[in-house]
Amino acid sequence: MKRTFALLLPAVFALAPVAEISAHCQVPCGIYDDNNVINSMHTDWVTIEKAAKQIDELSKDPSANAHQLTRWIMNKESHAQAIQDKVLNYFLAQRLKPDADGYVEKLKLCHEVIVTAMKCKQSTDAANVEALHDLMHKFEDAFGEKEEK
């Protein structure tokens, strides 16, 4: 009996109708707002910029500043990761639609932001931090919702 049941169970699931669920959000809660997410990305960028400057300054005497250096490095990396996560899990997974106007350009922009945030993790190079800043403004233009006045 158990063997027959084990053979029939996959067939039952194979023949079961598939429900199609369409939602904007992975958990459709209605609380996310593109502009709020973008604003939080700007806050992440400001933190990256400050952390990079602090790391450079504290690195002048690393033995005396080891603990603070570690904290700033971890902080910089977590905020760069936060930008990557928001682009990946919010904009790429939920907001960018293949049939939308400017899909390819927005996809390229998402990739540029992710890669540049990665470069900010890897160093304190001010050029990377500035490049991320410029990309954040392009990102806001591409994805931000315009407020009606």
TORLUMFI-401340 format. One record per residue: residue number from 1; residue in three letters; x, y, z of N, C-alpha, C in turn. Coordinates in steps of 0.05 Angstrom, whole numbers, plus 5000, padded with zeros to 4 digits. Atoms other than C-alpha are relative to their C-alpha. Layout:
<sites>
site resi: NUM; resn: ALA; n.east: X; n.north: Y; n.up: Z; ca.east: X; ca.north: Y; ca.up: Z; c.east: X; c.north: Y; c.up: Z
...
</sites>
This chain:
<sites>
site resi: 1; resn: MET; n.east: 5016; n.north: 4976; n.up: 5000; ca.east: 5000; ca.north: 5000; ca.up: 5000; c.east: 5017; c.north: 5025; c.up: 5000
site resi: 2; resn: LYS; n.east: 4982; n.north: 4977; n.up: 4998; ca.east: 5056; ca.north: 5048; ca.up: 5019; c.east: 5014; c.north: 5005; c.up: 4973
site resi: 3; resn: ARG; n.east: 4986; n.north: 4998; n.up: 5026; ca.east: 5091; ca.north: 5034; ca.up: 4953; c.east: 4982; c.north: 5012; c.up: 4979
site resi: 4; resn: THR; n.east: 5019; n.north: 4989; n.up: 5019; ca.east: 5029; ca.north: 5048; ca.up: 4912; c.east: 4995; c.north: 5030; c.up: 5005
site resi: 5; resn: PHE; n.east: 5004; n.north: 4972; n.up: 4993; ca.east: 5018; ca.north: 5113; ca.up: 4949; c.east: 5024; c.north: 5017; c.up: 4992
site resi: 6; resn: ALA; n.east: 4976; n.north: 4985; n.up: 5007; ca.east: 5090; ca.north: 5134; ca.up: 4938; c.east: 5002; c.north: 5004; c.up: 4970
site resi: 7; resn: LEU; n.east: 5000; n.north: 4997; n.up: 5029; ca.east: 5082; ca.north: 5122; ca.up: 4864; c.east: 4979; c.north: 5019; c.up: 4989
site resi: 8; resn: LEU; n.east: 5022; n.north: 4983; n.up: 5009; ca.east: 5016; ca.north: 5159; ca.up: 4858; c.east: 5003; c.north: 5029; c.up: 5008
site resi: 9; resn: LEU; n.east: 4997; n.north: 4973; n.up: 4989; ca.east: 5036; ca.north: 5220; ca.up: 4899; c.east: 5012; c.north: 5019; c.up: 4979
site resi: 10; resn: PRO; n.east: 4989; n.north: 4982; n.up: 5020; ca.east: 5082; ca.north: 5250; ca.up: 4846; c.east: 4981; c.north: 5005; c.up: 4976
site resi: 11; resn: ALA; n.east: 5019; n.north: 4996; n.up: 5023; ca.east: 5029; ca.north: 5239; ca.up: 4792; c.east: 4978; c.north: 5019; c.up: 5008
site resi: 12; resn: VAL; n.east: 5021; n.north: 4981; n.up: 4991; ca.east: 4977; ca.north: 5276; ca.up: 4834; c.east: 5011; c.north: 5029; c.up: 4998
site resi: 13; resn: PHE; n.east: 4989; n.north: 4973; n.up: 5001; ca.east: 5023; ca.north: 5336; ca.up: 4841; c.east: 5006; c.north: 5009; c.up: 4971
site resi: 14; resn: ALA; n.east: 4994; n.north: 4993; n.up: 5028; ca.east: 5042; ca.north: 5334; ca.up: 4767; c.east: 4974; c.north: 5009; c.up: 4986
site resi: 15; resn: LEU; n.east: 5025; n.north: 4993; n.up: 5013; ca.east: 4968; ca.north: 5338; ca.up: 4747; c.east: 4985; c.north: 5022; c.up: 5013
site resi: 16; resn: ALA; n.east: 5014; n.north: 4979; n.up: 4986; ca.east: 4948; ca.north: 5390; ca.up: 4798; c.east: 5003; c.north: 5027; c.up: 4985
site resi: 17; resn: PRO; n.east: 4998; n.north: 4974; n.up: 5013; ca.east: 4932; ca.north: 5459; ca.up: 4770; c.east: 5020; c.north: 5018; c.up: 5014
site resi: 18; resn: VAL; n.east: 4980; n.north: 4981; n.up: 4989; ca.east: 4986; ca.north: 5512; ca.up: 4779; c.east: 4986; c.north: 5027; c.up: 5004
site resi: 19; resn: ALA; n.east: 5011; n.north: 4974; n.up: 4995; ca.east: 4963; ca.north: 5576; ca.up: 4812; c.east: 5019; c.north: 5021; c.up: 4991
site resi: 20; resn: GLU; n.east: 4983; n.north: 4977; n.up: 5009; ca.east: 4989; ca.north: 5640; ca.up: 4781; c.east: 4995; c.north: 5023; c.up: 5019
site resi: 21; resn: ILE; n.east: 5002; n.north: 4978; n.up: 4982; ca.east: 5003; ca.north: 5694; ca.up: 4831; c.east: 5017; c.north: 5023; c.up: 4989
site resi: 22; resn: SER; n.east: 4986; n.north: 4977; n.up: 5010; ca.east: 5022; ca.north: 5763; ca.up: 4808; c.east: 5000; c.north: 5022; c.up: 5021
site resi: 23; resn: ALA; n.east: 4998; n.north: 4979; n.up: 4979; ca.east: 5048; ca.north: 5813; ca.up: 4859; c.east: 5025; c.north: 5017; c.up: 4994
site resi: 24; resn: HIS; n.east: 4977; n.north: 4982; n.up: 5003; ca.east: 5094; ca.north: 5873; ca.up: 4858; c.east: 5022; c.north: 4993; c.up: 5020
site resi: 25; resn: CYS; n.east: 4981; n.north: 5005; n.up: 4978; ca.east: 5127; ca.north: 5854; ca.up: 4923; c.east: 5001; c.north: 4970; c.up: 5007
site resi: 26; resn: GLN; n.east: 4998; n.north: 5028; n.up: 4992; ca.east: 5153; ca.north: 5787; ca.up: 4948; c.east: 4980; c.north: 4993; c.up: 5021
site resi: 27; resn: VAL; n.east: 5022; n.north: 5002; n.up: 4981; ca.east: 5106; ca.north: 5797; ca.up: 5006; c.east: 4984; c.north: 5025; c.up: 4997
site resi: 28; resn: PRO; n.east: 5015; n.north: 4975; n.up: 5007; ca.east: 5053; ca.north: 5846; ca.up: 4981; c.east: 4989; c.north: 5014; c.up: 5024
site resi: 29; resn: CYS; n.east: 5008; n.north: 4987; n.up: 4976; ca.east: 5050; ca.north: 5891; ca.up: 5041; c.east: 4990; c.north: 5029; c.up: 4996
site resi: 30; resn: GLY; n.east: 5008; n.north: 4973; n.up: 5006; ca.east: 5042; ca.north: 5959; ca.up: 5009; c.east: 5014; c.north: 5022; c.up: 5015
site resi: 31; resn: ILE; n.east: 4987; n.north: 4979; n.up: 4984; ca.east: 5091; ca.north: 5994; ca.up: 5055; c.east: 5025; c.north: 5011; c.up: 4987
site resi: 32; resn: TYR; n.east: 4976; n.north: 4990; n.up: 5013; ca.east: 5150; ca.north: 6002; ca.up: 5008; c.east: 4993; c.north: 5022; c.up: 4980
site resi: 33; resn: ASP; n.east: 5004; n.north: 4977; n.up: 5018; ca.east: 5157; ca.north: 6065; ca.up: 4967; c.east: 5027; c.north: 5004; c.up: 4987
site resi: 34; resn: ASP; n.east: 4975; n.north: 4997; n.up: 5015; ca.east: 5209; ca.north: 6074; ca.up: 4912; c.east: 5017; c.north: 5022; c.up: 5011
site resi: 35; resn: ASN; n.east: 4985; n.north: 4976; n.up: 4990; ca.east: 5229; ca.north: 6143; ca.up: 4937; c.east: 5013; c.north: 4995; c.up: 5027
site resi: 36; resn: ASN; n.east: 4989; n.north: 5006; n.up: 4973; ca.east: 5238; ca.north: 6118; ca.up: 5009; c.east: 5024; c.north: 4981; c.up: 4997
site resi: 37; resn: VAL; n.east: 4978; n.north: 5019; n.up: 5004; ca.east: 5282; ca.north: 6061; ca.up: 4985; c.east: 5024; c.north: 5015; c.up: 4989
site resi: 38; resn: ILE; n.east: 4979; n.north: 4985; n.up: 5012; ca.east: 5323; ca.north: 6108; ca.up: 4942; c.east: 5013; c.north: 5019; c.up: 5020
site resi: 39; resn: ASN; n.east: 4989; n.north: 4983; n.up: 4979; ca.east: 5330; ca.north: 6157; ca.up: 5000; c.east: 5017; c.north: 4985; c.up: 5020
site resi: 40; resn: SER; n.east: 4983; n.north: 5016; n.up: 4982; ca.east: 5356; ca.north: 6101; ca.up: 5044; c.east: 5026; c.north: 4992; c.up: 4987
site resi: 41; resn: MET; n.east: 4975; n.north: 5005; n.up: 5015; ca.east: 5407; ca.north: 6085; ca.up: 4989; c.east: 5018; c.north: 5024; c.up: 5001
site resi: 42; resn: HIS; n.east: 4984; n.north: 4976; n.up: 4997; ca.east: 5430; ca.north: 6157; ca.up: 4992; c.east: 5013; c.north: 5002; c.up: 5028
site resi: 43; resn: THR; n.east: 4990; n.north: 5001; n.up: 4973; ca.east: 5438; ca.north: 6150; ca.up: 5067; c.east: 5023; c.north: 4980; c.up: 5002
site resi: 44; resn: ASP; n.east: 4978; n.north: 5019; n.up: 5001; ca.east: 5480; ca.north: 6088; ca.up: 5055; c.east: 5024; c.north: 5012; c.up: 4987
site resi: 45; resn: TRP; n.east: 4977; n.north: 4988; n.up: 5014; ca.east: 5523; ca.north: 6127; ca.up: 5006; c.east: 5014; c.north: 5020; c.up: 5018
site resi: 46; resn: VAL; n.east: 4987; n.north: 4980; n.up: 4982; ca.east: 5535; ca.north: 6184; ca.up: 5056; c.east: 5017; c.north: 4985; c.up: 5021
site resi: 47; resn: THR; n.east: 4985; n.north: 5015; n.up: 4980; ca.east: 5557; ca.north: 6132; ca.up: 5107; c.east: 5025; c.north: 4988; c.up: 4988
site resi: 48; resn: ILE; n.east: 4976; n.north: 5010; n.up: 5014; ca.east: 5604; ca.north: 6100; ca.up: 5056; c.east: 5021; c.north: 5022; c.up: 4997
site resi: 49; resn: GLU; n.east: 4982; n.north: 4977; n.up: 5004; ca.east: 5634; ca.north: 6168; ca.up: 5041; c.east: 5014; c.north: 5007; c.up: 5026
site resi: 50; resn: LYS; n.east: 4988; n.north: 4992; n.up: 4974; ca.east: 5645; ca.north: 6185; ca.up: 5115; c.east: 5019; c.north: 4978; c.up: 5009
site resi: 51; resn: ALA; n.east: 4983; n.north: 5023; n.up: 4991; ca.east: 5672; ca.north: 6115; ca.up: 5130; c.east: 5027; c.north: 4999; c.up: 4985
site resi: 52; resn: ALA; n.east: 4976; n.north: 5000; n.up: 5016; ca.east: 5722; ca.north: 6119; ca.up: 5073; c.east: 5020; c.north: 5021; c.up: 5009
site resi: 53; resn: LYS; n.east: 4983; n.north: 4979; n.up: 4990; ca.east: 5748; ca.north: 6185; ca.up: 5098; c.east: 5012; c.north: 4994; c.up: 5028
site resi: 54; resn: GLN; n.east: 4991; n.north: 5007; n.up: 4973; ca.east: 5752; ca.north: 6160; ca.up: 5170; c.east: 5022; c.north: 4978; c.up: 4998
site resi: 55; resn: ILE; n.east: 4981; n.north: 5022; n.up: 5003; ca.east: 5789; ca.north: 6097; ca.up: 5148; c.east: 5027; c.north: 5011; c.up: 4991
site resi: 56; resn: ASP; n.east: 4975; n.north: 4988; n.up: 5009; ca.east: 5840; ca.north: 6138; ca.up: 5110; c.east: 5014; c.north: 5015; c.up: 5022
site resi: 57; resn: GLU; n.east: 4988; n.north: 4984; n.up: 4978; ca.east: 5851; ca.north: 6184; ca.up: 5170; c.east: 5011; c.north: 4981; c.up: 5022
site resi: 58; resn: LEU; n.east: 4992; n.north: 5018; n.up: 4979; ca.east: 5854; ca.north: 6128; ca.up: 5221; c.east: 5024; c.north: 4981; c.up: 4992
site resi: 59; resn: SER; n.east: 4978; n.north: 5017; n.up: 5010; ca.east: 5902; ca.north: 6088; ca.up: 5177; c.east: 5028; c.north: 5012; c.up: 5003
site resi: 60; resn: LYS; n.east: 4974; n.north: 4987; n.up: 4995; ca.east: 5956; ca.north: 6139; ca.up: 5191; c.east: 5014; c.north: 4989; c.up: 5024
site resi: 61; resn: ASP; n.east: 4989; n.north: 5013; n.up: 4976; ca.east: 5966; ca.north: 6105; ca.up: 5258; c.east: 4983; c.north: 4975; c.up: 5006
site resi: 62; resn: PRO; n.east: 5018; n.north: 5023; n.up: 4997; ca.east: 5934; ca.north: 6036; ca.up: 5251; c.east: 5002; c.north: 4985; c.up: 5026
site resi: 63; resn: SER; n.east: 4998; n.north: 5014; n.up: 4974; ca.east: 5962; ca.north: 6006; ca.up: 5315; c.east: 4985; c.north: 5014; c.up: 5022
site resi: 64; resn: ALA; n.east: 5015; n.north: 4985; n.up: 4980; ca.east: 5931; ca.north: 6061; ca.up: 5357; c.east: 4970; c.north: 5000; c.up: 4994
site resi: 65; resn: ASN; n.east: 5028; n.north: 4997; n.up: 5008; ca.east: 5865; ca.north: 6059; ca.up: 5318; c.east: 4988; c.north: 4974; c.up: 4990
site resi: 66; resn: ALA; n.east: 5009; n.north: 5026; n.up: 5011; ca.east: 5856; ca.north: 5985; ca.up: 5304; c.east: 4970; c.north: 4995; c.up: 5003
site resi: 67; resn: HIS; n.east: 5028; n.north: 5006; n.up: 4994; ca.east: 5788; ca.north: 5979; ca.up: 5337; c.east: 4981; c.north: 5019; c.up: 4984
site resi: 68; resn: GLN; n.east: 5017; n.north: 4981; n.up: 5015; ca.east: 5759; ca.north: 6042; ca.up: 5305; c.east: 5002; c.north: 4994; c.up: 4970
site resi: 69; resn: LEU; n.east: 4997; n.north: 5007; n.up: 5029; ca.east: 5788; ca.north: 6022; ca.up: 5237; c.east: 4982; c.north: 4977; c.up: 4993
site resi: 70; resn: THR; n.east: 5016; n.north: 5024; n.up: 5005; ca.east: 5754; ca.north: 5955; ca.up: 5243; c.east: 4970; c.north: 5007; c.up: 4999
site resi: 71; resn: ARG; n.east: 5029; n.north: 4991; n.up: 5000; ca.east: 5687; ca.north: 5988; ca.up: 5260; c.east: 4993; c.north: 5015; c.up: 4975
site resi: 72; resn: TRP; n.east: 5006; n.north: 4984; n.up: 5024; ca.east: 5691; ca.north: 6037; ca.up: 5202; c.east: 5000; c.north: 4982; c.up: 4975
site resi: 73; resn: ILE; n.east: 4999; n.north: 5019; n.up: 5023; ca.east: 5711; ca.north: 5982; ca.up: 5153; c.east: 4975; c.north: 4984; c.up: 4999
site resi: 74; resn: MET; n.east: 5025; n.north: 5016; n.up: 4999; ca.east: 5653; ca.north: 5938; ca.up: 5175; c.east: 4976; c.north: 5017; c.up: 4993
site resi: 75; resn: ASN; n.east: 5022; n.north: 4983; n.up: 5005; ca.east: 5606; ca.north: 5997; ca.up: 5172; c.east: 4998; c.north: 5007; c.up: 4970
site resi: 76; resn: LYS; n.east: 4999; n.north: 4993; n.up: 5028; ca.east: 5628; ca.north: 6017; ca.up: 5102; c.east: 4991; c.north: 4976; c.up: 4983
site resi: 77; resn: GLU; n.east: 5007; n.north: 5023; n.up: 5015; ca.east: 5621; ca.north: 5946; ca.up: 5077; c.east: 4970; c.north: 4993; c.up: 5003
site resi: 78; resn: SER; n.east: 5028; n.north: 5007; n.up: 4996; ca.east: 5552; ca.north: 5936; ca.up: 5108; c.east: 4982; c.north: 5020; c.up: 4984
site resi: 79; resn: HIS; n.east: 5017; n.north: 4981; n.up: 5014; ca.east: 5525; ca.north: 6000; ca.up: 5076; c.east: 5003; c.north: 4996; c.up: 4969
site resi: 80; resn: ALA; n.east: 4997; n.north: 5006; n.up: 5028; ca.east: 5554; ca.north: 5982; ca.up: 5008; c.east: 4984; c.north: 4975; c.up: 4993
site resi: 81; resn: GLN; n.east: 5016; n.north: 5024; n.up: 5003; ca.east: 5522; ca.north: 5913; ca.up: 5016; c.east: 4970; c.north: 5007; c.up: 5000
site resi: 82; resn: ALA; n.east: 5029; n.north: 4992; n.up: 4999; ca.east: 5456; ca.north: 5947; ca.up: 5034; c.east: 4991; c.north: 5012; c.up: 4974
site resi: 83; resn: ILE; n.east: 5007; n.north: 4989; n.up: 5026; ca.east: 5457; ca.north: 5986; ca.up: 4969; c.east: 4997; c.north: 4977; c.up: 4980
site resi: 84; resn: GLN; n.east: 5002; n.north: 5023; n.up: 5019; ca.east: 5471; ca.north: 5921; ca.up: 4930; c.east: 4974; c.north: 4985; c.up: 5005
site resi: 85; resn: ASP; n.east: 5024; n.north: 5016; n.up: 4994; ca.east: 5415; ca.north: 5885; ca.up: 4967; c.east: 4975; c.north: 5014; c.up: 4991
site resi: 86; resn: LYS; n.east: 5024; n.north: 4985; n.up: 5008; ca.east: 5365; ca.north: 5940; ca.up: 4954; c.east: 4996; c.north: 5000; c.up: 4969
site resi: 87; resn: VAL; n.east: 5002; n.north: 5002; n.up: 5029; ca.east: 5381; ca.north: 5941; ca.up: 4880; c.east: 4992; c.north: 4973; c.up: 4991
site resi: 88; resn: LEU; n.east: 5006; n.north: 5027; n.up: 5008; ca.east: 5379; ca.north: 5866; ca.up: 4875; c.east: 4972; c.north: 4991; c.up: 5009
site resi: 89; resn: ASN; n.east: 5025; n.north: 5011; n.up: 4989; ca.east: 5320; ca.north: 5849; ca.up: 4920; c.east: 4975; c.north: 5018; c.up: 4997
site resi: 90; resn: TYR; n.east: 5024; n.north: 4982; n.up: 5004; ca.east: 5276; ca.north: 5910; ca.up: 4909; c.east: 4997; c.north: 5008; c.up: 4971
site resi: 91; resn: PHE; n.east: 5003; n.north: 4989; n.up: 5027; ca.east: 5290; ca.north: 5941; ca.up: 4842; c.east: 5002; c.north: 4978; c.up: 4978
site resi: 92; resn: LEU; n.east: 4999; n.north: 5021; n.up: 5021; ca.east: 5313; ca.north: 5881; ca.up: 4800; c.east: 4979; c.north: 4979; c.up: 5003
site resi: 93; resn: ALA; n.east: 5019; n.north: 5021; n.up: 4996; ca.east: 5268; ca.north: 5830; ca.up: 4832; c.east: 4971; c.north: 5009; c.up: 4998
site resi: 94; resn: GLN; n.east: 5028; n.north: 4992; n.up: 4998; ca.east: 5206; ca.north: 5872; ca.up: 4839; c.east: 4991; c.north: 5024; c.up: 4983
site resi: 95; resn: ARG; n.east: 5009; n.north: 4975; n.up: 5014; ca.east: 5206; ca.north: 5939; ca.up: 4803; c.east: 5006; c.north: 5000; c.up: 4970
site resi: 96; resn: LEU; n.east: 4992; n.north: 4999; n.up: 5028; ca.east: 5242; ca.north: 5928; ca.up: 4737; c.east: 4986; c.north: 4978; c.up: 4985
site resi: 97; resn: LYS; n.east: 5016; n.north: 5019; n.up: 5016; ca.east: 5196; ca.north: 5895; ca.up: 4686; c.east: 5011; c.north: 4999; c.up: 4972
site resi: 98; resn: PRO; n.east: 4989; n.north: 5003; n.up: 5027; ca.east: 5221; ca.north: 5867; ca.up: 4620; c.east: 4985; c.north: 5015; c.up: 4978
site resi: 99; resn: ASP; n.east: 5015; n.north: 4986; n.up: 5021; ca.east: 5165; ca.north: 5901; ca.up: 4581; c.east: 4998; c.north: 5030; c.up: 5005
site resi: 100; resn: ALA; n.east: 5002; n.north: 4972; n.up: 4993; ca.east: 5176; ca.north: 5969; ca.up: 4613; c.east: 5018; c.north: 5017; c.up: 4981
site resi: 101; resn: ASP; n.east: 4984; n.north: 4982; n.up: 5016; ca.east: 5203; ca.north: 6029; ca.up: 4575; c.east: 5028; c.north: 5003; c.up: 5013
site resi: 102; resn: GLY; n.east: 4972; n.north: 4996; n.up: 4990; ca.east: 5279; ca.north: 6036; ca.up: 4582; c.east: 5010; c.north: 4976; c.up: 5016
site resi: 103; resn: TYR; n.east: 4992; n.north: 5023; n.up: 4984; ca.east: 5287; ca.north: 5965; ca.up: 4609; c.east: 5030; c.north: 4995; c.up: 4999
site resi: 104; resn: VAL; n.east: 4972; n.north: 5007; n.up: 5003; ca.east: 5357; ca.north: 5953; ca.up: 4581; c.east: 5017; c.north: 5021; c.up: 5014
site resi: 105; resn: GLU; n.east: 4984; n.north: 4979; n.up: 4988; ca.east: 5383; ca.north: 6021; ca.up: 4604; c.east: 4998; c.north: 4998; c.up: 5031
site resi: 106; resn: LYS; n.east: 5003; n.north: 5002; n.up: 4971; ca.east: 5354; ca.north: 6011; ca.up: 4674; c.east: 5015; c.north: 4975; c.up: 5011
site resi: 107; resn: LEU; n.east: 4986; n.north: 5025; n.up: 4992; ca.east: 5383; ca.north: 5940; ca.up: 4677; c.east: 5030; c.north: 5006; c.up: 5001
site resi: 108; resn: LYS; n.east: 4972; n.north: 4992; n.up: 4999; ca.east: 5452; ca.north: 5968; ca.up: 4659; c.east: 5006; c.north: 5017; c.up: 5024
site resi: 109; resn: LEU; n.east: 4996; n.north: 4982; n.up: 4978; ca.east: 5445; ca.north: 6022; ca.up: 4711; c.east: 5000; c.north: 4984; c.up: 5027
site resi: 110; resn: CYS; n.east: 5000; n.north: 5017; n.up: 4976; ca.east: 5427; ca.north: 5970; ca.up: 4765; c.east: 5027; c.north: 4986; c.up: 5002
site resi: 111; resn: HIS; n.east: 4974; n.north: 5014; n.up: 5000; ca.east: 5490; ca.north: 5931; ca.up: 4745; c.east: 5022; c.north: 5019; c.up: 5008
site resi: 112; resn: GLU; n.east: 4979; n.north: 4981; n.up: 4994; ca.east: 5533; ca.north: 5993; ca.up: 4748; c.east: 5000; c.north: 5007; c.up: 5030
site resi: 113; resn: VAL; n.east: 5002; n.north: 4994; n.up: 4971; ca.east: 5508; ca.north: 6010; ca.up: 4818; c.east: 5011; c.north: 4977; c.up: 5017
site resi: 114; resn: ILE; n.east: 4991; n.north: 5024; n.up: 4985; ca.east: 5520; ca.north: 5939; ca.up: 4843; c.east: 5031; c.north: 4998; c.up: 4999
site resi: 115; resn: VAL; n.east: 4971; n.north: 5003; n.up: 5004; ca.east: 5591; ca.north: 5937; ca.up: 4814; c.east: 5015; c.north: 5023; c.up: 5014
site resi: 116; resn: THR; n.east: 4987; n.north: 4977; n.up: 4987; ca.east: 5609; ca.north: 6007; ca.up: 4839; c.east: 4998; c.north: 4997; c.up: 5030
site resi: 117; resn: ALA; n.east: 5002; n.north: 5005; n.up: 4971; ca.east: 5583; ca.north: 5990; ca.up: 4909; c.east: 5021; c.north: 4979; c.up: 5008
site resi: 118; resn: MET; n.east: 4980; n.north: 5020; n.up: 4994; ca.east: 5628; ca.north: 5929; ca.up: 4906; c.east: 5028; c.north: 5012; c.up: 5001
site resi: 119; resn: LYS; n.east: 4974; n.north: 4986; n.up: 5000; ca.east: 5687; ca.north: 5973; ca.up: 4889; c.east: 5004; c.north: 5017; c.up: 5025
site resi: 120; resn: CYS; n.east: 4998; n.north: 4984; n.up: 4975; ca.east: 5671; ca.north: 6017; ca.up: 4949; c.east: 5006; c.north: 4982; c.up: 5023
site resi: 121; resn: LYS; n.east: 4993; n.north: 5019; n.up: 4979; ca.east: 5675; ca.north: 5955; ca.up: 4992; c.east: 5030; c.north: 4994; c.up: 5000
site resi: 122; resn: GLN; n.east: 4973; n.north: 5009; n.up: 5004; ca.east: 5743; ca.north: 5938; ca.up: 4964; c.east: 5022; c.north: 5020; c.up: 5007
site resi: 123; resn: SER; n.east: 4980; n.north: 4980; n.up: 4995; ca.east: 5778; ca.north: 6004; ca.up: 4977; c.east: 4987; c.north: 5025; c.up: 5012
site resi: 124; resn: THR; n.east: 5010; n.north: 4974; n.up: 4992; ca.east: 5771; ca.north: 6075; ca.up: 5002; c.east: 5004; c.north: 5021; c.up: 4978
site resi: 125; resn: ASP; n.east: 4995; n.north: 4983; n.up: 5023; ca.east: 5785; ca.north: 6104; ca.up: 4933; c.east: 4977; c.north: 5020; c.up: 4997
site resi: 126; resn: ALA; n.east: 5020; n.north: 4979; n.up: 5002; ca.east: 5748; ca.north: 6170; ca.up: 4930; c.east: 4986; c.north: 5000; c.up: 4973
site resi: 127; resn: ALA; n.east: 5011; n.north: 5001; n.up: 5027; ca.east: 5737; ca.north: 6161; ca.up: 4855; c.east: 4976; c.north: 4980; c.up: 4999
site resi: 128; resn: ASN; n.east: 5022; n.north: 5019; n.up: 4999; ca.east: 5693; ca.north: 6100; ca.up: 4869; c.east: 4977; c.north: 5011; c.up: 5016
site resi: 129; resn: VAL; n.east: 5021; n.north: 4988; n.up: 4984; ca.east: 5655; ca.north: 6136; ca.up: 4923; c.east: 4985; c.north: 5021; c.up: 4984
site resi: 130; resn: GLU; n.east: 5013; n.north: 4979; n.up: 5016; ca.east: 5642; ca.north: 6195; ca.up: 4876; c.east: 4984; c.north: 4987; c.up: 4977
site resi: 131; resn: ALA; n.east: 5014; n.north: 5014; n.up: 5022; ca.east: 5623; ca.north: 6148; ca.up: 4819; c.east: 4973; c.north: 4989; c.up: 5010
site resi: 132; resn: LEU; n.east: 5025; n.north: 5011; n.up: 4988; ca.east: 5572; ca.north: 6115; ca.up: 4865; c.east: 4980; c.north: 5023; c.up: 5005
site resi: 133; resn: HIS; n.east: 5017; n.north: 4976; n.up: 4996; ca.east: 5545; ca.north: 6184; ca.up: 4883; c.east: 4986; c.north: 5008; c.up: 4974
site resi: 134; resn: ASP; n.east: 5012; n.north: 4993; n.up: 5026; ca.east: 5535; ca.north: 6201; ca.up: 4810; c.east: 4980; c.north: 4980; c.up: 4990
site resi: 135; resn: LEU; n.east: 5019; n.north: 5021; n.up: 5007; ca.east: 5502; ca.north: 6134; ca.up: 4797; c.east: 4974; c.north: 5001; c.up: 5016
site resi: 136; resn: MET; n.east: 5024; n.north: 4998; n.up: 4983; ca.east: 5455; ca.north: 6145; ca.up: 4855; c.east: 4980; c.north: 5021; c.up: 4989
site resi: 137; resn: HIS; n.east: 5017; n.north: 4979; n.up: 5011; ca.east: 5429; ca.north: 6209; ca.up: 4822; c.east: 4987; c.north: 4990; c.up: 4974
site resi: 138; resn: LYS; n.east: 5011; n.north: 5013; n.up: 5025; ca.east: 5420; ca.north: 6172; ca.up: 4755; c.east: 4978; c.north: 4980; c.up: 5008
site resi: 139; resn: PHE; n.east: 5019; n.north: 5020; n.up: 4991; ca.east: 5385; ca.north: 6117; ca.up: 4793; c.east: 4974; c.north: 5013; c.up: 5009
site resi: 140; resn: GLU; n.east: 5024; n.north: 4986; n.up: 4991; ca.east: 5338; ca.north: 6166; ca.up: 4826; c.east: 4984; c.north: 5011; c.up: 4976
site resi: 141; resn: ASP; n.east: 5014; n.north: 4990; n.up: 5024; ca.east: 5321; ca.north: 6197; ca.up: 4758; c.east: 4986; c.north: 4977; c.up: 4986
site resi: 142; resn: ALA; n.east: 5011; n.north: 5022; n.up: 5014; ca.east: 5308; ca.north: 6128; ca.up: 4729; c.east: 4977; c.north: 4986; c.up: 5015
site resi: 143; resn: PHE; n.east: 5020; n.north: 5016; n.up: 4984; ca.east: 5268; ca.north: 6096; ca.up: 4786; c.east: 4983; c.north: 5017; c.up: 5019
site resi: 144; resn: GLY; n.east: 5015; n.north: 4984; n.up: 4981; ca.east: 5244; ca.north: 6153; ca.up: 4830; c.east: 4973; c.north: 5008; c.up: 4989
site resi: 145; resn: GLU; n.east: 5027; n.north: 4991; n.up: 5008; ca.east: 5171; ca.north: 6171; ca.up: 4829; c.east: 4999; c.north: 5030; c.up: 5002
site resi: 146; resn: LYS; n.east: 5003; n.north: 4971; n.up: 5000; ca.east: 5158; ca.north: 6243; ca.up: 4811; c.east: 4976; c.north: 5008; c.up: 5016
site resi: 147; resn: GLU; n.east: 5022; n.north: 4991; n.up: 4983; ca.east: 5116; ca.north: 6279; ca.up: 4862; c.east: 4985; c.north: 5022; c.up: 4985
site resi: 148; resn: GLU; n.east: 5016; n.north: 4980; n.up: 5013; ca.east: 5058; ca.north: 6319; ca.up: 4834; c.east: 4996; c.north: 5024; c.up: 5019
site resi: 149; resn: LYS; n.east: 5003; n.north: 4976; n.up: 4983; ca.east: 5054; ca.north: 6391; ca.up: 4858; c.east: 4974; c.north: 5014; c.up: 4993
</sites>
